[in-house]
């Protein structure tokens, strides 16, 4: 248990590292950080990282008071960190699994903008139906919260509305669960109009069954008449309480958001149809959050998308053009990261975005090979794939990232289990050439053979053959460009129509 004053003068990272190291020391494989340092993470492939500079312009500091005398610090765009205590139970898994999950919760809390003061892990098969922990442990948690000076408790699981209320009544501070924490991070990081709408929809779905009312919230808004008074016709009857009115407004807002997301779908489908019409193969980069998906995209395409050592740093999908060594064009799409127990509200809200995975010709499943439990990450990602129709049928390459810091024994174990795997480091470039070759080998190849002479004024067709076909022979004759190649059916028809007899 920590004295609140001990955090003064220390960074949030130092506080979190010290607490999580102490709470999770029994894991035996903890590397000393919840989130590793970002000082030397970026390479020239990551570009200027303007988005990262804008995101970090709002700094949070530990030990900052909100009293009037500190207003000058606030003017320097510094906000007080929330001070949280973590809570988890072992469940039916092992102690090590519970400790790894609690460490991940600490990283989530850091990403959301808080400092971890302490943690409590209970050996228990199933959560208590009343207070999640049981009355005894809930009392211990209340003492821990008071002594540590915490203002929030974060539970490593999903709380029923009644459990959250009962636990708040005991600990006397705000209680949130893992789902609410993840939704909060998504709300902070969403940038596009579609991403913001998807996150808001997920938040409202989570909020709807958790509304609670008291006092005026339970009073009737209309209905009944006393001595002829009242609103007249249409207002008689039991009326509607304010909480019922709030629920109706939330449902109306959810319906509006679903319509907006559906209206955004044609633009995405048009782009997708354009790629299919030109027979451009697509590759989707998917994987656990913070596994290095954006870094890999930057390494392969110089996309310059945001790279940050934080969970769910990028939410909006990014599509970039890439080429194989033999000149074939394909697209690379970076998708939202996954996590253990990803809230089902997010899976539903981001279903349109996750369809990029199902519509791809190849999936690059990026795995953090330096993580204490990479197999658990792989299982969590594939569990989400199973919820996306058609995603499990797409060919998959398991990309074991962070080869420069991974344990060789862990890498050997993973490669023995995953047949189609490649070891890379998006940071140093190790193994990237092997990955490019593997992508080129796995991409679908055009299947219609053509032997034509294309007139010189139709150089556009020759260019398309170079981009999207396999050329066996090319020769420039007096009548045009003679080609023997394999192309898709549509391009084959256009070549035959333009061919010199």
C-alpha positions in Angstrom: 0.0 0.0 0.0 1.4 3.4 -1.0 1.4 6.7 0.7 -0.2 9.2 -1.7 2.6 11.7 -1.2 5.2 9.2 -2.5 4.0 9.8 -6.1 5.0 13.5 -6.0 8.0 14.2 -8.2 7.8 10.8 -9.9 6.5 10.1 -13.4 3.4 8.0 -13.9 5.5 5.4 -15.7 7.8 5.1 -12.6 4.9 4.8 -10.2 3.2 2.2 -12.4 6.4 0.2 -12.9 7.1 0.0 -9.2 3.6 -1.0 -8.2 3.0 -3.5 -11.0 6.4 -5.1 -10.4 5.6 -5.6 -6.7 2.0 -6.8 -7.2 2.9 -9.2 -10.0 6.3 -10.3 -8.8 5.2 -13.9 -8.6 4.7 -14.1 -12.3 8.5 -14.6 -12.6 8.6 -13.3 -16.1 7.7 -9.6 -15.6 10.2 -7.5 -17.5 9.9 -4.4 -15.3 7.5 -2.3 -17.4 3.8 -2.2 -18.1 4.5 -0.3 -21.3 8.1 -0.2 -22.6 9.8 3.1 -23.2 8.9 4.8 -26.5 12.1 7.0 -26.7 13.8 5.0 -29.5 10.8 3.3 -31.1 10.5 5.2 -34.3 12.4 4.6 -37.5 12.6 6.6 -40.7 9.8 4.4 -42.1 7.4 5.9 -39.6 7.5 9.4 -41.1 7.1 12.6 -39.1 4.6 11.2 -36.6 2.6 14.4 -36.6 -0.5 12.6 -35.2 1.6 11.4 -32.2 2.9 14.9 -31.5 -0.7 16.2 -31.4 -1.8 13.4 -29.2 1.0 13.9 -26.6 0.5 17.7 -26.6 -1.8 17.2 -23.6 0.4 15.9 -20.8 -0.8 14.3 -17.7 1.3 14.5 -14.5 1.3 12.6 -11.2 0.7 14.4 -8.0 -0.8 17.6 -9.5 -3.4 19.2 -7.4 -6.5 20.9 -8.8 -6.4 23.7 -6.2 -6.4 27.3 -7.3 -2.7 27.9 -6.7 -1.9 25.3 -9.3 -3.9 26.9 -12.1 -0.6 28.0 -13.8 0.3 24.3 -14.2 -3.1 23.6 -15.8 -2.5 26.5 -18.2 0.6 24.5 -19.3 -1.8 21.8 -20.5 -1.2 19.4 -17.6 -4.0 17.3 -16.1 -4.1 15.4 -12.9 -3.8 11.7 -13.3 -6.6 9.5 -11.9 -5.2 7.3 -9.1 -6.4 3.8 -9.4 -6.3 0.5 -7.6 -6.6 -2.7 -9.7 -8.7 -5.7 -8.7 -8.8 -9.2 -10.2 -9.7 -12.8 -9.5 -8.0 -15.9 -10.6 -11.1 -17.6 -12.0 -10.7 -21.0 -13.5 -7.3 -20.2 -15.0 -3.9 -20.3 -13.3 -2.4 -17.7 -11.1 0.0 -16.8 -13.8 -2.8 -16.2 -16.3 -4.5 -13.9 -13.8 -1.3 -12.0 -13.1 -0.6 -11.5 -16.8 -4.2 -10.2 -17.3 -3.8 -7.8 -14.3 -0.6 -6.5 -15.9 -2.4 -5.9 -19.1 -5.1 -4.1 -17.1 -2.3 -1.8 -15.7 -1.2 -1.0 -19.2 -4.8 -0.2 -20.2 -5.1 2.1 -17.2 -1.9 3.9 -18.1 -3.1 4.3 -21.7 -6.4 5.8 -20.4 -4.5 8.4 -18.4 -4.1 7.2 -14.8 -1.5 6.1 -12.3 -1.6 2.6 -10.8 -1.2 2.8 -7.0 -1.8 -0.8 -6.0 -3.5 -4.0 -6.9 -5.5 -6.8 -5.3 -5.7 -10.3 -6.7 -8.1 -12.8 -5.2 -8.0 -16.6 -5.5 -11.6 -17.3 -6.4 -13.2 -19.6 -9.0 -16.3 -17.5 -9.8 -17.1 -13.8 -8.9 -19.4 -13.1 -6.0 -22.9 -12.3 -7.2 -23.2 -9.3 -4.9 -19.9 -7.4 -4.7 -17.7 -9.4 -7.2 -15.1 -10.1 -4.5 -17.2 -11.1 -1.5 -17.9 -8.9 1.5 -14.6 -9.7 3.3 -12.3 -8.9 0.3 -14.5 -5.9 -0.5 -13.8 -4.5 3.0 -10.1 -5.1 2.5 -10.3 -3.3 -0.8 -12.0 -0.3 0.9 -9.1 -0.1 3.4 -6.5 -0.3 0.6 -8.3 2.4 -1.4 -8.4 4.8 1.6 -4.7 4.2 2.6 -3.5 4.6 -1.0 -5.5 7.7 -1.6 -7.1 6.2 -4.7 -10.2 7.8 -6.4 -11.0 4.9 -8.8 -11.2 1.1 -8.6 -10.7 -0.8 -11.9 -12.0 -4.4 -12.0 -10.4 -7.0 -14.3 -13.6 -8.3 -15.6 -17.1 -7.2 -16.6 -19.3 -6.2 -13.7 -23.1 -6.6 -13.6 -24.8 -3.3 -12.8 -25.8 -4.6 -9.4 -22.2 -5.7 -8.6 -20.8 -2.3 -9.5 -23.3 -0.5 -7.3 -22.7 -2.8 -4.4 -18.9 -2.5 -4.7 -19.1 1.3 -4.9 -21.3 1.3 -1.7 -18.4 -0.5 0.1 -15.3 1.2 -1.3 -16.9 4.7 -1.5 -15.1 5.6 -4.8 -15.9 5.2 -8.5 -15.8 1.6 -9.7 -15.4 0.7 -13.4 -14.8 -2.6 -15.1 -12.4 -3.7 -17.9 -15.1 -3.1 -20.6 -15.6 0.6 -19.5 -11.9 1.1 -19.5 -11.4 -0.2 -23.0 -14.4 1.9 -24.3 -12.8 5.0 -22.7 -9.5 4.4 -24.6 -11.4 3.9 -27.8 -13.3 7.2 -27.2 -10.0 9.0 -26.7 -8.3 7.6 -29.8 -11.1 7.6 -32.4 -10.4 10.2 -35.1 -12.6 9.5 -38.2 -16.3 10.3 -38.3 -17.0 6.5 -38.7 -14.7 5.6 -35.9 -16.3 8.1 -33.5 -19.8 6.9 -34.4 -18.8 3.3 -33.9 -17.3 4.0 -30.4 -20.3 6.1 -29.3 -22.6 3.3 -30.4 -20.6 0.8 -28.3 -20.6 3.1 -25.3 -24.3 3.6 -25.5 -24.9 -0.2 -25.7 -22.8 -0.6 -22.6 -24.5 2.3 -20.8 -28.1 1.4 -21.5 -28.6 -1.5 -19.0 -26.4 0.4 -16.4 -28.5 3.5 -16.0 -29.7 4.0 -12.5 -31.9 6.6 -11.0 -32.9 8.0 -7.6 -34.8 11.0 -6.4 -36.0 13.0 -9.3 -34.9 10.4 -11.8 -37.7 8.1 -10.5 -40.4 10.8 -10.5 -43.2 10.7 -13.1 -42.8 13.3 -15.9 -46.5 13.4 -16.8 -49.8 11.7 -16.1 -52.6 11.9 -13.6 -54.8 14.9 -12.8 -55.8 16.5 -9.6 -59.0 18.6 -9.5 -59.0 19.0 -13.2 -55.4 20.2 -13.3 -52.7 18.6 -15.5 -51.8 18.4 -19.1 -55.1 17.2 -20.4 -55.7 14.6 -23.1 -52.7 12.3 -23.9 -51.0 12.9 -20.6 -53.2 10.8 -18.3 -52.0 7.5 -16.9 -48.9 6.4 -15.0 -46.5 8.7 -17.0 -42.9 8.2 -17.7 -40.0 8.4 -15.2 -36.9 10.4 -16.1 -34.8 7.2 -16.2 -37.3 5.8 -18.7 -37.0 9.0 -20.7 -33.2 8.7 -20.7 -33.4 5.1 -21.9 -35.7 6.1 -24.8 -33.3 8.9 -25.8 -30.4 6.5 -25.7 -32.2 4.0 -27.9 -33.1 6.8 -30.4 -29.5 7.9 -30.4 -28.3 4.3 -31.0 -30.8 3.9 -33.9 -29.5 7.2 -35.4 -25.9 6.1 -35.1 -26.6 2.7 -36.7 -28.2 4.6 -39.7 -25.2 6.9 -39.9 -22.8 3.9 -39.9 -24.9 2.2 -42.6 -24.9 5.4 -44.7 -21.1 5.4 -44.6 -20.9 1.8 -45.8 -21.4 2.5 -49.6 -18.2 4.6 -49.8 -16.2 1.7 -48.3 -18.0 -0.8 -50.5 -17.2 1.4 -53.6 -13.5 1.4 -52.8 -13.6 -2.3 -52.2 -15.5 -3.0 -55.4 -13.0 -0.8 -57.3 -10.1 -3.0 -56.0 -12.0 -6.1 -56.9 -12.9 -4.8 -60.4 -9.2 -4.2 -61.1 -8.3 -7.6 -59.5 -6.1 -6.0 -56.9 -5.3 -8.6 -54.2 -5.8 -7.3 -50.6 -3.8 -8.2 -47.5 -5.2 -7.4 -44.0 -2.9 -6.8 -41.0 -4.6 -8.0 -37.9 -3.5 -9.0 -34.4 -3.3 -8.2 -30.7 -3.1 -4.5 -29.7 0.4 -3.2 -29.4 1.8 -6.1 -31.3 3.4 -3.8 -33.9 0.8 -3.7 -36.7 1.3 0.0 -37.6 5.1 -0.3 -37.4 4.9 -3.2 -39.8 2.7 -1.3 -42.2 5.1 1.6 -42.1 8.0 -0.7 -42.7 6.3 -2.4 -45.7 4.8 0.8 -47.3 6.4 3.9 -45.7 2.8 4.8 -44.8 3.9 7.0 -41.8 0.8 6.1 -39.7 0.9 6.8 -36.0 3.1 4.5 -33.9 2.8 4.7 -30.2 3.7 2.2 -27.4 0.2 2.2 -26.1 -2.8 -0.1 -26.3 -5.3 0.7 -29.1 -3.1 3.6 -30.3 -4.7 3.4 -33.8 -8.4 2.6 -34.4 -9.2 3.8 -37.9 -8.3 1.4 -40.7 -5.5 2.5 -43.1 -5.2 1.1 -46.6 -1.9 1.5 -48.5 -0.6 0.4 -51.9 2.3 -2.1 -52.0 4.1 -4.1 -54.6 5.7 -7.5 -54.7 9.3 -7.9 -55.9 8.1 -9.0 -59.3 5.9 -5.9 -59.7 2.4 -7.1 -58.8 0.3 -4.5 -56.9 -1.7 -5.3 -53.8 -3.2 -3.4 -50.9 -2.2 -3.6 -47.2 -5.0 -2.7 -44.7 -4.2 -2.0 -41.0 -7.1 -3.0 -38.8 -8.1 -2.2 -35.2 -6.2 -4.3 -32.5 -7.8 -7.0 -30.4 -7.5 -7.8 -26.7 -8.5 -10.6 -24.3 -12.2 -10.4 -23.6 -12.8 -7.7 -26.2 -16.1 -6.1 -25.3 -18.8 -7.6 -27.5 -20.2 -4.1 -28.0 -17.0 -3.1 -29.8 -17.1 -6.2 -32.0 -20.6 -5.4 -33.0 -20.0 -1.7 -33.5 -16.7 -2.3 -35.5 -18.2 -5.2 -37.5 -18.1 -3.1 -40.7 -14.5 -2.3 -40.2 -13.6 -5.9 -39.3 -15.1 -7.1 -42.5 -11.9 -5.9 -44.2 -10.4 -9.0 -42.6 -13.0 -11.4 -44.1 -12.8 -9.8 -47.6 -9.0 -10.0 -47.7 -7.1 -12.5 -49.8 -4.5 -12.9 -47.1 -4.2 -12.1 -43.4 -1.0 -11.1 -41.7 -1.6 -12.1 -38.1 1.0 -10.0 -36.1 2.0 -11.5 -32.8 4.2 -9.9 -30.1 6.8 -12.6 -29.7 8.3 -10.8 -26.7 5.1 -10.9 -24.7 4.9 -13.3 -21.7 1.9 -15.1 -23.2 1.9 -15.0 -27.0 -0.2 -18.1 -27.3 -2.9 -16.4 -25.3 -2.8 -13.4 -27.7 -3.1 -15.7 -30.7 -6.1 -17.5 -29.2 -7.8 -14.1 -28.4 -7.4 -12.8 -31.9 -8.7 -16.0 -33.5 -11.7 -15.9 -31.1 -12.6 -12.6 -32.7 -12.0 -14.0 -36.2 -14.5 -16.7 -35.4 -17.1 -13.9 -34.8 -16.5 -12.4 -38.3 -18.3 -14.5 -41.0 -15.7 -15.8 -43.5 -12.6 -14.6 -41.6 -11.5 -18.1 -40.6 -11.5 -19.2 -44.3 -8.9 -16.6 -45.3 -5.2 -17.8 -45.6 -3.1 -16.6 -42.7 0.5 -15.9 -42.2 1.6 -15.6 -38.5 4.1 -12.8 -38.3 6.2 -13.1 -35.1 7.2 -9.5 -34.5 9.8 -8.0 -32.1 12.5 -10.5 -33.0 15.1 -8.2 -31.7 13.9 -8.6 -28.1 12.1 -11.9 -28.1 13.3 -15.0 -26.3 14.7 -17.5 -28.8 13.1 -20.4 -26.9 9.7 -18.8 -27.1 10.2 -18.1 -30.8 11.2 -21.7 -31.5 8.1 -22.9 -29.6 5.8 -20.6 -31.6 7.3 -21.6 -35.0 6.9 -25.2 -34.2 3.1 -24.7 -33.6 2.4 -22.2 -36.4 3.3 -23.8 -39.8 2.9 -20.6 -41.9 5.0 -18.2 -39.7 7.8 -15.8 -40.2 10.0 -14.0 -37.6 10.5 -10.3 -38.2 11.4 -7.1 -36.4 9.4 -4.1 -37.7 11.9 -1.9 -35.7 15.2 -3.2 -37.1 13.9 -4.6 -40.4 15.0 -8.2 -39.6 13.0 -10.8 -41.6 11.0 -8.2 -43.6 12.5 -9.4 -47.0 11.4 -13.0 -46.1 7.9 -11.7 -45.2 7.7 -9.9 -48.6 8.6 -13.1 -50.4 6.1 -15.1 -48.4 3.3 -12.5 -49.2 4.2 -12.7 -52.9 4.0 -16.5 -52.8 0.7 -16.6 -51.0 -1.1 -13.9 -53.0 -3.6 -15.2 -55.6 -2.2 -15.2 -59.1 -4.2 -14.4 -62.3 -5.4 -17.5 -64.1 -6.4 -16.6 -67.7 -3.6 -17.0 -70.3 -3.4 -14.5 -73.1 -1.1 -14.3 -76.2 -1.9 -11.0 -77.9 -0.3 -8.0 -79.7 -1.4 -4.8 -78.1 -1.3 -1.6 -80.3 1.0 1.1 -79.1 -1.8 3.5 -78.5 -3.2 1.2 -75.8 -0.2 1.4 -73.6 -2.6 1.6 -70.6 -3.5 -2.1 -71.1 0.2 -3.1 -71.1 0.7 -1.1 -67.9 -2.2 -2.9 -66.3 -0.7 -6.3 -67.3 2.6 -5.2 -65.6 0.7 -4.2 -62.5 -1.8 -7.1 -62.1 -0.6 -9.9 -64.3 2.3 -12.4 -64.7 4.2 -11.8 -67.9 6.0 -14.7 -69.5 7.2 -12.9 -72.6 7.1 -9.3 -73.9 8.4 -8.1 -77.3 8.0 -4.8 -79.2 7.0 -5.5 -82.8 6.1 -3.2 -85.7 2.4 -3.6 -85.0 2.5 -3.3 -81.2 3.6 -5.0 -78.0 3.4 -8.7 -78.1 2.5 -10.3 -74.8 2.2 -13.8 -73.4 0.9 -13.5 -69.9 -1.6 -14.6 -67.3 -4.2 -12.0 -66.3 -7.7 -11.9 -64.7 -10.8 -12.5 -66.8 -11.8 -8.9 -67.3 -8.4 -7.7 -68.4 -8.1 -10.7 -70.7 -11.3 -9.7 -72.4 -10.1 -6.1 -72.9 -6.8 -7.3 -74.3 -8.5 -9.7 -76.8 -10.8 -6.8 -77.9 -7.9 -4.4 -78.5 -5.5 -7.0 -79.9 -4.1 -6.6 -83.5 -5.4 -9.4 -85.6 
